[in-house]
Amino acid sequence: MANLSGTTIMLTGAGGALATAVAQELVDAGAELILVGRGESLKRAGDRFPATEVLELDLGDPASSEELKKHKVDMLVHTVGAFAMQDAHKASPADLHAMMNANMTTLFHAVQGVLPHMLRQKEGMILGVSAAQAARMSGKGAALYTASKAAVAAYLLSLNDELQRRGVRACVVYPMGAIDTPANRAAGLAWESMIDPRGLAQSIAQALTQTPRAHLSEIKVYPDA
């Protein structure tokens, strides 16, 4: 079991399927949570998990960064994201904007919000979730999703290289398959072919506890089948 006692972690996408598993793992590890999300999902998360703050914010809005700067956090776990498929020749500028906004822009605004405090205290960790398509650099039928998740990975790895000497590290997690969520089961995916969200959450918690001299910058998590 990871030990995150005394650590304040901001979790975005609170109430989502992956974020719920991550929140439980972080609470079990002793972390103090600041939950960031929207709507009923955020309310359910706030009711279920103890949190020092529950913030309803649209991370696609640049103003969200200024709100996040008011909160001192040691780590950021960013789970906000969206998936969509379309034939390449049918993709529109609106499709491009939707994928980049949900997956990359939200991460950028979250990082801009938490990074000033991390740099002042010369310590911090930023973790985000990419995708198998980005790890493979190919996503047939989902080129825009793949591109946006590749941007997530490139951004996090660039942050890690730029900031680790200033005490701030970054890590990108690649779920190498679909995550076992109610939505994916409803779509007809077999549970045994998907990644256990609690297991994925455990991998995330372990990454957060690595020492600077032996830290993880990339993690690929696979389903059994």
SULHUWO-V290348 format. One record per residue. N is the residue number from 1. RES is the residue in one letter. SS is DSSP state (2 for helix, 1 for strand, 0 for the rest). PHI is phi in whole degrees, 0 to 359 (NA if undefined). Layout:
n = <N | N>
res = <RES | RES>
ss = <SS | SS>
phi = <PHI | PHI>
This chain:
n = <1 | 2 | 3 | 4 | 5 | 6 | 7 | 8 | 9 | 10 | 11 | 12 | 13 | 14 | 15 | 16 | 17 | 18 | 19 | 20 | 21 | 22 | 23 | 24 | 25 | 26 | 27 | 28 | 29 | 30 | 31 | 32 | 33 | 34 | 35 | 36 | 37 | 38 | 39 | 40 | 41 | 42 | 43 | 44 | 45 | 46 | 47 | 48 | 49 | 50 | 51 | 52 | 53 | 54 | 55 | 56 | 57 | 58 | 59 | 60 | 61 | 62 | 63 | 64 | 65 | 66 | 67 | 68 | 69 | 70 | 71 | 72 | 73 | 74 | 75 | 76 | 77 | 78 | 79 | 80 | 81 | 82 | 83 | 84 | 85 | 86 | 87 | 88 | 89 | 90 | 91 | 92 | 93 | 94 | 95 | 96 | 97 | 98 | 99 | 100 | 101 | 102 | 103 | 104 | 105 | 106 | 107 | 108 | 109 | 110 | 111 | 112 | 113 | 114 | 115 | 116 | 117 | 118 | 119 | 120 | 121 | 122 | 123 | 124 | 125 | 126 | 127 | 128 | 129 | 130 | 131 | 132 | 133 | 134 | 135 | 136 | 137 | 138 | 139 | 140 | 141 | 142 | 143 | 144 | 145 | 146 | 147 | 148 | 149 | 150 | 151 | 152 | 153 | 154 | 155 | 156 | 157 | 158 | 159 | 160 | 161 | 162 | 163 | 164 | 165 | 166 | 167 | 168 | 169 | 170 | 171 | 172 | 173 | 174 | 175 | 176 | 177 | 178 | 179 | 180 | 181 | 182 | 183 | 184 | 185 | 186 | 187 | 188 | 189 | 190 | 191 | 192 | 193 | 194 | 195 | 196 | 197 | 198 | 199 | 200 | 201 | 202 | 203 | 204 | 205 | 206 | 207 | 208 | 209 | 210 | 211 | 212 | 213 | 214 | 215 | 216 | 217 | 218 | 219 | 220 | 221 | 222 | 223 | 224 | 225>
res = <M | A | N | L | S | G | T | T | I | M | L | T | G | A | G | G | A | L | A | T | A | V | A | Q | E | L | V | D | A | G | A | E | L | I | L | V | G | R | G | E | S | L | K | R | A | G | D | R | F | P | A | T | E | V | L | E | L | D | L | G | D | P | A | S | S | E | E | L | K | K | H | K | V | D | M | L | V | H | T | V | G | A | F | A | M | Q | D | A | H | K | A | S | P | A | D | L | H | A | M | M | N | A | N | M | T | T | L | F | H | A | V | Q | G | V | L | P | H | M | L | R | Q | K | E | G | M | I | L | G | V | S | A | A | Q | A | A | R | M | S | G | K | G | A | A | L | Y | T | A | S | K | A | A | V | A | A | Y | L | L | S | L | N | D | E | L | Q | R | R | G | V | R | A | C | V | V | Y | P | M | G | A | I | D | T | P | A | N | R | A | A | G | L | A | W | E | S | M | I | D | P | R | G | L | A | Q | S | I | A | Q | A | L | T | Q | T | P | R | A | H | L | S | E | I | K | V | Y | P | D | A>
ss = <0 | 0 | 0 | 0 | 0 | 0 | 0 | 1 | 1 | 1 | 1 | 1 | 0 | 0 | 0 | 0 | 2 | 2 | 2 | 2 | 2 | 2 | 2 | 2 | 2 | 2 | 2 | 2 | 0 | 0 | 0 | 1 | 1 | 1 | 1 | 1 | 1 | 0 | 2 | 2 | 2 | 2 | 2 | 2 | 2 | 2 | 2 | 2 | 0 | 0 | 0 | 0 | 1 | 1 | 1 | 1 | 0 | 0 | 0 | 0 | 0 | 0 | 2 | 2 | 2 | 2 | 2 | 2 | 0 | 0 | 0 | 0 | 0 | 0 | 1 | 1 | 1 | 1 | 0 | 0 | 0 | 0 | 0 | 0 | 0 | 0 | 0 | 2 | 2 | 2 | 0 | 0 | 2 | 2 | 2 | 2 | 2 | 2 | 2 | 2 | 2 | 2 | 2 | 2 | 2 | 2 | 2 | 2 | 2 | 2 | 2 | 2 | 2 | 2 | 2 | 2 | 2 | 2 | 2 | 2 | 2 | 0 | 0 | 1 | 1 | 1 | 1 | 1 | 1 | 0 | 0 | 2 | 2 | 2 | 2 | 2 | 0 | 0 | 0 | 0 | 0 | 0 | 2 | 2 | 2 | 2 | 2 | 2 | 2 | 2 | 2 | 2 | 2 | 2 | 2 | 2 | 2 | 2 | 2 | 2 | 2 | 2 | 2 | 2 | 2 | 2 | 0 | 1 | 1 | 1 | 1 | 1 | 1 | 1 | 1 | 0 | 0 | 0 | 1 | 0 | 0 | 2 | 2 | 2 | 2 | 2 | 0 | 0 | 0 | 0 | 2 | 2 | 2 | 0 | 1 | 0 | 2 | 2 | 2 | 2 | 2 | 2 | 2 | 2 | 2 | 2 | 2 | 2 | 0 | 0 | 0 | 2 | 2 | 2 | 0 | 0 | 0 | 1 | 1 | 1 | 1 | 0 | 0 | 0 | 0>
phi = <NA | 295 | 244 | 240 | 301 | 81 | 252 | 260 | 240 | 269 | 246 | 265 | 72 | 306 | 99 | 289 | 299 | 291 | 300 | 295 | 296 | 294 | 302 | 297 | 296 | 291 | 297 | 299 | 276 | 94 | 285 | 264 | 253 | 245 | 265 | 236 | 187 | 214 | 64 | 295 | 299 | 295 | 299 | 297 | 295 | 295 | 286 | 274 | 245 | 292 | 215 | 286 | 214 | 233 | 246 | 267 | 219 | 266 | 287 | 282 | 266 | 304 | 295 | 297 | 300 | 294 | 292 | 293 | 296 | 283 | 241 | 267 | 231 | 271 | 216 | 238 | 243 | 255 | 246 | 297 | 177 | 210 | 235 | 205 | 240 | 197 | 298 | 304 | 283 | 256 | 293 | 244 | 303 | 294 | 297 | 299 | 298 | 298 | 291 | 292 | 293 | 292 | 260 | 259 | 297 | 298 | 295 | 303 | 294 | 296 | 296 | 299 | 284 | 265 | 295 | 305 | 294 | 300 | 292 | 294 | 274 | 58 | 196 | 173 | 218 | 237 | 233 | 226 | 250 | 259 | 201 | 300 | 299 | 290 | 297 | 275 | 59 | 199 | 220 | 300 | 80 | 214 | 298 | 288 | 300 | 300 | 297 | 290 | 286 | 294 | 297 | 302 | 296 | 297 | 295 | 295 | 293 | 293 | 301 | 300 | 294 | 283 | 249 | 297 | 288 | 258 | 95 | 250 | 247 | 221 | 216 | 246 | 253 | 249 | 290 | 270 | 161 | 290 | 269 | 288 | 235 | 304 | 295 | 290 | 294 | 295 | 281 | 99 | 284 | 284 | 300 | 287 | 266 | 252 | 276 | 294 | 298 | 291 | 295 | 297 | 298 | 296 | 297 | 296 | 299 | 296 | 298 | 289 | 259 | 291 | 282 | 304 | 275 | 209 | 267 | 260 | 253 | 217 | 225 | 251 | 243 | 248 | 285 | 291 | 264>
